[in-house]
């Protein structure tokens, strides 16, 4: 550039010129201007070329090289703006209405018409540019010939030629970009989109044909030939096959448009246009392949399609454009994480160019990100279908490993949980099942549990506010249904599965007794160490120490394992007392598994309860063995009804180790009462000095009812049996008399007798007293066919759940236990006036240390105080509790 700068015009030269020289310069300059104008606007007429060159020589003689160049380039710019740019944009004026449309929208334009317009416009402006470049070369040659004639020191004319050419290219690009209409990029994008869709359709057929041939057992050599044929989409060969010739024609057309746009300075715009079209095709392909089917992996098929379709097109396009710098010859070091070997970039391409490798990286990342976004948007449905949807989870794991956008998953999934799951309409069972499935699914994606902590926090916070959370967790621990027997729970939702896994881990823990195993594992862990992601909670410990423990996370919802064990003991007692036999194998198995996780000491009472059932079975067998030795083994109930000791079984419990048993007063029929007394007498003889205290309202009784036209069998509670057996004495009872005979309140009788009314066995009518009802036995169904009762064997249906419970619920037990502390709370509020929940809790822990000591949690105390507020004994204002005035 220093040599070129020496030729720039210096005004001081004019001071040393004579008048004749000045006249010569003015004449030569005017002639040069006229020749330049004639040459550039002559529509291909080069007859003025000799005059143009002579004027250039005359001006150069006076060292006015820069003046010649500046004037010529200025006229060249004006001419191109008038004859090139204006005419070029005028072709697209009829389509100015598309300027406001989105690039993804379909344009209401004739495809052949817009294609023809684009081709003609590019051809016209290219011809104009080529003519002006020819004129520019004439200027360069004129300057060079003058130096040759004068035998002066030769300048670097190759450099000067490159400078003028690049200057002209910059002028062309500047003029076109300065006058660029808004609708041209949209038209350009639409053109590439249509052409690539057409090419993709043809290549998709090839891809599908090759895939079907591969499935039919094609050998490796044949597969290689087909792949090579697809990969070598040469623009000058493969004309023997119509499909490949069509591919070549389309690639040629697209390549020519791209090349023309590059020559006009639209390199970035052209690449953006066909790149966005390729990405749209890839996005549509991912959406089509992925869909809503989560039971199969789609990532590999998407990668295969990328290699077979867009990369093949890009390879052929880059070859046509001349961008074939070998990947191996570059020092950039870029390599695809999914394709370590450059030769595997796509089939049939032995040495892919650096541009093709870059395209592969871009397409792979876009495909992974698109599939990732699809799976994250549907992650809630995917987890609902887990483990059947595990292939979709595996795909998502690979996508996140490639993109690293785990935070997007956390934010999106938390939003979906709050909107679709953590609502009042969702049952606690469903929320827990979804939580367990979430833990198992995200454990696949994030074994360290870093992101699972963030996702699970809203679920845990919400479940802590549900009253039946502990009950549902315990039910899942025991039978895996979460208390929802009507719904089909996923087999992987049962927490028993996790208990079994813990047992297997313990059994396998002592298999390897090698002294150096710990050191070897420590070395392996050190070699695999990775830092925690930025989203990790530093309070949770390192990812290398963190373990995704499903049971631990479930227990973490409650906050204390003691509450869970207490609920389990209550539910176990209810289940054992309602058993009609002594089969407790499943309960024993569950208890042994729970011991592994919660320890033996906390479950000691539960073990005693199971031992009571085992002892009851043995005692019952011993008592029945004495039947043959005693004269009376049965009692007569009615005309033909007999209760035998053979069908009588008792569950004998150690009351000190069982939860509080609900027992309501009940007068059993006298024959049944005598049979129970006889059973207790025999027990005392065998287990001296122990005695039985019957809980008469508990247990089940099998009844066979005989009527005039039918026989029916039922398994009911003792209170229902007592009600129906009273109708053997007389066919009609008033409510008050029947309640007094059975020994239960009248309102309880009205609820219990509804069972027999619903079966059409008893009818209800209004008595003489409006507050009393009359109940009658139905001997003949023909008289009351409208009730629709049917014969057969039926179990107890309906009834109040709390009344049917054999064991007091945890809430009722807590209420009974907390009642002891009510006077303490009232006294504290009398002395202090008002207290916050935390202060009441801490005060009770400090002073209530006698038997029974205060050992309740803050949530249990809050629940009790809420009950006192509802009873209007206390009032709550701004988080402070006051005595109700």
SVG drawing of the C-alpha trace seen along z (x, -y; Angstrom):
<svg xmlns="http://www.w3.org/2000/svg" viewBox="-99 -29 111 115">
<polyline fill="none" stroke="black" stroke-width="0.4" points="0.0,0.0 3.0,-2.4 3.6,-2.2 -0.1,-3.0 0.0,-5.9 2.8,-7.5 0.5,-7.7 -2.1,-9.7 -2.8,-13.2 -0.6,-16.0 -2.0,-19.6 1.4,-21.2 2.4,-19.6 0.1,-22.2 2.4,-25.0 5.3,-23.7 3.3,-23.2 3.4,-25.5 0.3,-27.0 0.6,-24.5 0.7,-21.6 -2.3,-22.9 -4.3,-23.1 -3.1,-19.6 -4.3,-18.3 -7.7,-20.0 -8.2,-18.7 -7.1,-15.2 -9.3,-15.3 -12.4,-16.4 -11.7,-13.8 -11.3,-11.2 -14.5,-12.1 -16.4,-11.9 -14.8,-8.6 -15.6,-7.2 -19.2,-8.3 -19.5,-6.8 -17.8,-3.6 -19.9,-2.9 -23.2,-3.9 -22.5,-2.5 -24.5,0.7 -21.5,2.9 -20.0,0.4 -16.2,0.6 -15.4,-1.6 -14.2,-4.5 -11.7,-2.2 -8.6,-3.6 -9.6,-7.2 -10.1,-6.2 -6.7,-4.6 -4.9,-7.6 -6.6,-10.0 -5.5,-7.8 -1.9,-7.8 -2.0,-11.7 -3.1,-12.1 -0.7,-9.5 2.1,-11.4 1.5,-14.2 1.3,-11.7 -2.5,-12.0 -3.1,-8.3 -5.3,-8.8 -7.4,-11.4 -8.1,-8.9 -9.0,-6.2 -11.3,-8.3 -13.3,-9.8 -13.7,-6.4 -14.9,-4.7 -17.3,-7.6 -18.9,-7.3 -18.9,-3.6 -20.8,-3.8 -23.4,-6.2 -23.8,-4.1 -24.3,-0.9 -26.8,-2.6 -28.8,-3.8 -28.5,-0.8 -27.8,2.0 -29.3,1.6 -32.5,-0.3 -33.4,2.1 -32.6,5.1 -34.9,4.0 -37.6,3.0 -38.2,6.7 -39.4,7.2 -41.7,4.2 -44.9,6.3 -44.1,8.3 -43.6,5.4 -46.7,6.6 -44.8,9.5 -42.5,7.2 -44.6,7.5 -45.0,11.3 -43.0,13.6 -40.4,15.7 -42.2,18.9 -45.5,17.9 -46.4,19.3 -46.5,16.6 -49.5,16.4 -47.2,16.2 -46.9,18.3 -43.8,20.5 -42.7,20.5 -43.3,16.8 -41.1,15.7 -38.4,18.2 -38.4,16.8 -38.3,13.2 -35.3,14.0 -33.4,15.8 -34.0,12.9 -33.1,10.2 -29.9,11.9 -28.9,12.6 -29.5,9.0 -27.6,7.4 -24.8,10.0 -24.4,9.1 -24.3,5.4 -21.7,6.1 -19.6,8.2 -19.6,5.4 -18.5,2.9 -15.7,5.2 -14.6,5.4 -14.4,1.6 -12.5,1.6 -10.0,4.0 -9.6,1.6 -8.5,-1.1 -6.0,1.2 -4.6,2.3 -4.3,-1.4 -2.4,-2.3 -0.1,0.8 0.5,0.0 1.6,-3.6 4.2,-2.3 5.4,0.2 5.8,-2.6 7.6,-4.9 9.9,-2.1 9.5,-3.5 9.7,-1.5 6.9,1.0 4.4,0.7 2.7,3.8 -0.1,3.8 -1.4,7.1 -1.9,5.4 -3.4,2.4 -5.7,4.6 -6.8,6.4 -7.3,3.0 -9.5,1.6 -11.5,4.9 -12.1,5.1 -13.0,1.3 -15.5,1.9 -17.0,5.0 -17.4,2.8 -19.1,0.2 -21.6,2.8 -22.3,4.2 -22.7,0.7 -25.1,-0.5 -27.3,2.6 -27.4,2.7 -28.2,-1.0 -31.2,-0.5 -32.3,2.9 -36.1,3.2 -37.6,4.9 -39.3,7.6 -36.3,9.0 -35.0,11.1 -38.5,12.6 -38.6,13.5 -35.1,15.0 -36.0,17.1 -39.1,18.3 -37.2,19.3 -34.6,21.4 -37.4,22.9 -39.3,24.1 -36.3,25.5 -35.0,27.3 -38.4,28.8 -38.4,30.1 -34.9,31.5 -35.7,32.9 -38.7,34.8 -36.5,36.5 -33.7,37.3 -36.1,38.4 -37.3,41.1 -33.7,42.2 -33.2,42.3 -36.3,44.3 -35.4,46.7 -31.9,47.2 -33.3,47.8 -35.8,50.4 -33.0,52.1 -30.8,52.2 -33.7,53.8 -34.1,56.5 -30.6,57.8 -28.4,56.0 -24.8,56.9 -22.2,54.4 -20.7,54.0 -24.1,53.2 -24.9,50.7 -21.6,49.0 -22.3,48.7 -25.7,47.1 -24.3,44.7 -21.5,43.7 -24.0,43.1 -26.0,40.8 -22.9,39.1 -21.4,38.4 -24.1,36.0 -21.8,34.7 -23.3,31.9 -21.9,33.2 -22.5,37.0 -25.2,39.5 -27.4,38.5 -28.2,42.1 -30.7,42.2 -33.6,39.6 -33.6,39.1 -29.9,38.3 -30.1,36.1 -33.0,34.2 -30.9,33.8 -28.0,32.4 -30.3,30.0 -31.7,28.6 -28.3,28.3 -27.0,26.5 -29.9,24.0 -29.5,23.3 -25.7,23.1 -26.0,20.6 -28.3,18.4 -26.0,18.5 -23.0,17.7 -24.7,14.8 -25.8,13.4 -22.2,13.8 -20.9,11.8 -23.3,9.0 -22.1,8.8 -25.1,10.8 -22.9,13.6 -24.3,13.4 -27.9,12.8 -27.7,15.8 -26.2,18.1 -28.8,17.0 -31.6,17.6 -30.7,21.2 -29.5,21.9 -32.9,20.9 -34.6,23.0 -32.5,26.0 -33.2,25.4 -36.9,25.2 -36.8,28.5 -34.8,30.1 -37.3,28.7 -40.2,30.1 -38.4,33.5 -37.7,33.6 -41.4,32.7 -42.6,35.4 -40.3,38.1 -40.6,37.3 -44.4,36.6 -46.2,37.8 -44.8,41.4 -42.4,41.6 -41.9,45.4 -39.2,45.4 -35.9,43.5 -35.8,41.1 -32.4,39.5 -30.5,42.0 -33.0,41.7 -32.7,37.9 -29.0,38.1 -29.2,40.6 -31.5,38.2 -29.1,35.3 -26.3,37.3 -28.4,38.6 -30.3,35.4 -29.1,31.9 -25.4,32.8 -25.4,34.4 -27.0,31.3 -24.5,29.0 -21.6,31.1 -22.7,30.9 -23.4,27.1 -20.0,26.4 -18.3,28.4 -20.2,26.3 -19.3,23.1 -15.6,24.1 -15.6,24.2 -13.8,27.5 -10.9,26.7 -10.1,30.0 -10.9,30.5 -7.7,32.3 -5.6,29.6 -6.9,26.9 -5.5,26.2 -8.7,25.1 -9.0,28.3 -12.8,28.3 -14.3,31.7 -17.9,32.8 -18.4,34.5 -20.6,37.0 -18.3,37.6 -14.7,37.9 -13.6,39.1 -14.0,36.5 -14.5,39.3 -17.7,40.3 -19.3,36.9 -21.5,38.4 -21.4,41.6 -19.3,41.4 -17.3,38.3 -13.8,39.3 -12.3,35.9 -15.1,33.5 -14.3,29.8 -14.0,27.6 -17.3,25.8 -19.1,29.1 -17.8,30.1 -19.0,26.7 -22.4,27.3 -22.6,30.7 -21.9,29.2 -24.6,26.5 -27.2,29.0 -26.5,31.5 -26.8,28.8 -30.0,27.5 -31.5,31.0 -30.5,31.8 -31.9,28.5 -35.1,28.9 -35.7,32.4 -34.8,31.3 -37.3,28.5 -40.0,30.9 -39.3,33.4 -39.1,30.7 -42.5,29.2 -44.0,32.7 -42.0,33.8 -45.0,34.0 -46.8,36.5 -43.5,38.4 -43.2,38.9 -46.8,39.9 -46.1,42.8 -42.8,43.7 -41.2,46.3 -42.8,47.1 -41.5,43.7 -37.9,44.4 -36.6,44.2 -37.8,40.5 -36.0,39.9 -32.8,41.4 -33.0,39.1 -33.6,36.1 -30.5,37.1 -28.3,37.1 -29.7,33.8 -29.0,32.1 -25.5,33.5 -24.9,31.9 -26.6,28.6 -26.1,28.2 -29.5,26.4 -30.5,28.2 -31.9,24.9 -34.5,24.8 -35.7,28.2 -36.0,27.2 -37.9,24.0 -40.3,25.5 -41.1,28.6 -41.6,26.6 -44.1,24.4 -45.9,27.5 -46.1,29.0 -47.6,25.9 -50.1,25.5 -51.2,29.2 -50.3,31.2 -50.0,29.0 -53.7,28.0 -56.6,28.7 -58.2,30.9 -55.3,33.4 -55.5,36.2 -52.5,36.8 -52.1,40.2 -51.7,38.9 -49.2,36.3 -47.1,38.9 -47.2,41.3 -46.0,38.4 -43.3,37.5 -42.0,41.0 -42.0,41.3 -40.3,37.9 -37.5,39.0 -37.0,42.2 -37.1,40.4 -34.8,37.5 -32.4,40.0 -31.7,41.2 -31.0,37.7 -29.2,36.5 -27.8,39.4 -26.3,36.9 -29.7,35.4 -28.6,31.8 -31.6,30.7 -33.9,33.2 -33.5,31.1 -34.8,28.0 -37.7,29.8 -38.8,31.7 -38.9,28.8 -42.3,27.4 -43.8,30.9 -42.5,31.4 -43.7,28.0 -47.1,28.6 -47.5,32.2 -46.5,31.0 -49.8,29.0 -51.9,32.1 -53.5,33.9 -53.4,37.3 -49.8,37.2 -48.4,39.5 -51.3,42.0 -50.8,42.2 -47.0,42.6 -47.5,45.5 -50.0,47.1 -47.5,46.9 -44.9,48.5 -47.2,51.4 -49.0,52.2 -47.8,49.6 -51.3,48.4 -51.2,45.2 -54.6,45.9 -56.2,45.6 -57.2,49.1 -59.6,47.9 -56.8,46.5 -54.1,48.6 -50.9,47.6 -47.7,47.9 -45.7,51.0 -42.7,48.9 -44.5,46.6 -44.5,49.0 -42.1,48.0 -41.8,51.7 -39.6,51.9 -37.2,49.5 -37.3,51.4 -36.4,54.6 -33.5,52.7 -32.2,51.6 -32.2,55.2 -30.3,56.4 -27.7,53.6 -27.2,54.8 -26.9,58.4 -24.4,57.6 -22.4,55.1 -20.3,57.9 -19.6,59.9 -16.3,58.3 -14.1,58.6 -10.9,57.5 -8.9,55.3 -8.0,52.9 -11.6,52.5 -12.2,49.2 -8.9,47.8 -9.6,48.9 -13.0,47.4 -11.7,44.2 -9.2,44.0 -11.9,44.6 -14.1,41.9 -11.2,39.5 -10.5,40.1 -14.2,39.5 -14.6,36.4 -16.5,33.5 -17.4,30.2 -21.0,29.5 -23.0,27.4 -23.7,23.8 -27.3,24.7 -26.3,27.1 -27.2,26.3 -23.9,26.1 -25.7,27.2 -26.5,30.6 -22.8,31.7 -20.8,32.7 -22.4,34.5 -19.9,37.3 -21.4,37.8 -25.0,37.1 -27.2,40.1 -30.7,40.1 -32.6,42.1 -36.3,42.3 -37.3,43.4 -35.1,40.7 -36.8,38.0 -40.2,39.3 -39.5,39.4 -38.1,35.9 -41.6,34.7 -42.7,35.6 -39.6,34.4 -39.5,37.2 -39.5,40.9 -41.3,41.2 -44.5,39.8 -44.3,42.2 -43.7,45.2 -46.6,44.1 -48.9,44.0 -47.6,47.3 -48.4,48.9 -51.9,47.5 -52.6,48.8 -51.0,52.2 -53.2,52.5 -56.3,51.7 -55.3,54.3 -54.6,57.0 -57.8,56.5 -59.8,56.8 -58.3,60.0 -60.6,63.0 -57.7,65.4 -54.1,65.4 -52.2,65.0 -49.7,62.3 -46.8,63.4 -46.9,60.2 -47.0,58.0 -44.0,59.8 -42.1,59.3 -43.0,55.6 -41.9,55.2 -38.6,56.8 -38.0,54.5 -38.9,51.4 -36.4,52.5 -33.6,52.2 -34.5,48.5 -35.9,47.3 -34.1,49.6 -35.4,52.4 -35.9,50.3 -38.5,48.0 -40.6,50.9 -40.4,53.1 -44.1,52.6 -45.1,53.5 -43.2,56.8 -45.0,57.5 -48.3,56.9 -47.4,59.5 -46.3,61.9 -49.8,61.5 -51.4,62.7 -49.0,65.7 -49.8,66.4 -53.6,66.0 -53.4,68.6 -51.7,71.1 -54.1,70.4 -57.1,70.7 -55.9,74.1 -55.4,75.3 -58.8,74.1 -60.5,75.9 -58.5,79.0 -60.4,79.2 -63.8,79.1 -64.1,82.9 -63.3,83.3 -66.1,81.0 -69.9,81.7 -71.1,78.3 -69.4,77.1 -72.2,75.0 -75.2,72.9 -78.6,72.6 -79.6,69.2 -83.1,69.6 -85.4,72.3 -82.7,73.7 -79.7,71.4 -76.6,72.8 -73.3,71.1 -70.4,73.6 -67.1,73.1 -65.5,74.6 -66.1,71.4 -65.2,69.0 -61.7,67.4 -60.3,64.7 -57.5,62.2 -55.7,61.9 -53.6,58.7 -51.3,57.2 -53.1,53.9 -50.0,52.1 -48.2,52.4 -51.1,51.6 -52.5,48.2 -55.7,47.2 -58.6,49.5 -62.0,48.0 -64.6,49.9 -68.2,48.8 -70.8,50.4 -72.7,53.2 -75.2,55.9 -74.6,59.0 -77.3,61.6 -77.3,63.8 -76.3,67.0 -73.3,65.3 -72.4,63.8 -72.5,67.2 -70.2,68.6 -67.7,65.8 -67.8,66.4 -67.2,70.1 -64.2,69.2 -62.8,66.9 -63.2,69.6 -61.2,72.1 -58.6,69.5 -58.1,69.0 -57.7,72.7 -55.0,72.8 -53.3,69.5 -53.7,69.3 -53.8,66.6 -54.4,64.5 -58.0,63.5 -59.7,62.2 -61.5,58.8 -63.7,58.8 -63.9,55.8 -67.4,56.8 -67.8,54.1 -64.7,55.3 -64.4,58.2 -66.6,59.7 -69.4,62.1 -70.6,64.3 -74.4,64.5 -76.7,66.7 -80.2,65.2 -83.1,67.4 -86.4,65.9 -89.6,67.2 -88.4,66.8 -84.6,66.5 -81.4,67.1 -78.6,64.5 -75.1,64.5 -73.2,61.5 -70.0,60.7 -70.7,57.8 -69.5,56.0 -70.9,57.2 -73.2,54.2 -74.9,55.0 -75.2,58.7 -76.8,57.6 -79.3,55.5 -80.5,58.1 -80.5,60.9 -82.9,58.9 -85.5,59.4 -85.6,63.1 -87.3,62.2 -90.0,60.0 -90.5,58.8 -91.0,55.1 -89.0,52.7 -89.2,49.0 -85.9,47.1 -85.8,46.3 -86.6,49.9 -84.1,51.4 -81.4,49.0 -82.0,49.8 -82.0,53.5 -78.6,53.3 -77.1,50.8 -76.1,48.1 -77.4,44.5 -80.4,43.9 -78.4,41.8 -75.8,44.5 -78.5,47.0 -80.0,44.9 -76.7,44.8 -75.9,48.5 -79.4,49.9 -79.1,48.1 -77.0,51.0 -79.9,53.5 -82.4,51.0 -80.2,50.6 -80.2,54.4 -84.0,54.6 -84.0,56.7 -85.5,54.1 -88.0,51.4 -88.4,48.1 -91.7,46.3 -92.9,43.4 -94.1,44.3 -96.8,42.9 -94.2,40.5 -92.8,38.2 -89.4,38.5 -89.4,42.3 -89.2,44.7 -90.5,48.2 -88.4,51.0 -89.9,54.2 -88.2,57.3 -89.0,58.2 -89.8,61.9 -91.1,61.9 -89.3,59.8 -92.4,59.8 -94.0,57.3 -91.0,54.9 -89.6,55.6 -89.0,51.9 -86.0,52.1 -84.3,54.3 -82.4,56.5 -80.9,59.7 -79.8,62.9 -76.2,63.9 -73.1,63.4 -72.3,59.8 -69.8,58.0 -70.4,55.0 -70.9,51.8 -71.1,48.2 -71.0,46.8 -69.1,44.1 -65.4,44.7 -64.5,43.4 -67.1,45.6 -65.9,48.7 -62.3,48.2 -61.1,50.6 -58.2,48.4 -58.4,44.7 -56.9,42.6 -53.6,40.8 -55.5,37.5 -57.8,38.7 -54.8,40.2 -53.0,36.9 -56.0,35.0 -56.3,37.2 -52.6,36.9 -52.6,33.1 -55.6,32.6 -53.3,33.1 -51.4,29.9 -54.5,27.7 -54.4,26.5 -50.8,25.6 -51.5,23.6 -54.4,21.8 -52.3,20.9 -49.4,19.6 -51.8,17.3 -53.4,16.1 -50.0,15.0 -48.4,13.7 -51.5,12.4 -50.3,13.5 -47.7,15.9 -46.4,17.0 -46.5,20.6 -42.7,21.1 -42.7,19.7 -45.6,21.9 -43.7,24.9 -40.4,24.1 -42.2,23.4 -44.0,26.7 -40.7,28.5 -39.0,26.7 -41.6,27.3 -43.6,30.4 -40.9,33.0 -43.0,35.1 -44.9,38.2 -46.1,37.8 -43.3,35.6 -44.0,33.2 -42.5,34.6 -44.8,33.2 -43.6,31.5 -44.3,27.9 -46.8,29.0 -48.7,31.2 -49.0,28.3 -50.2,26.0 -52.9,28.5 -54.0,28.8 -54.1,25.0 -56.1,24.7 -58.7,27.0 -58.9,24.8 -59.4,21.8 -62.2,23.5 -63.8,24.4 -63.5,20.6 -61.3,21.2 -58.5,19.3 -58.1,16.7 -55.3,16.0 -54.3,12.6 -51.2,11.7 -49.5,15.0 -50.2,14.5 -52.5,16.7 -54.9,15.0 -57.5,16.4 -61.0,15.9 -62.8,13.2"/>
</svg>
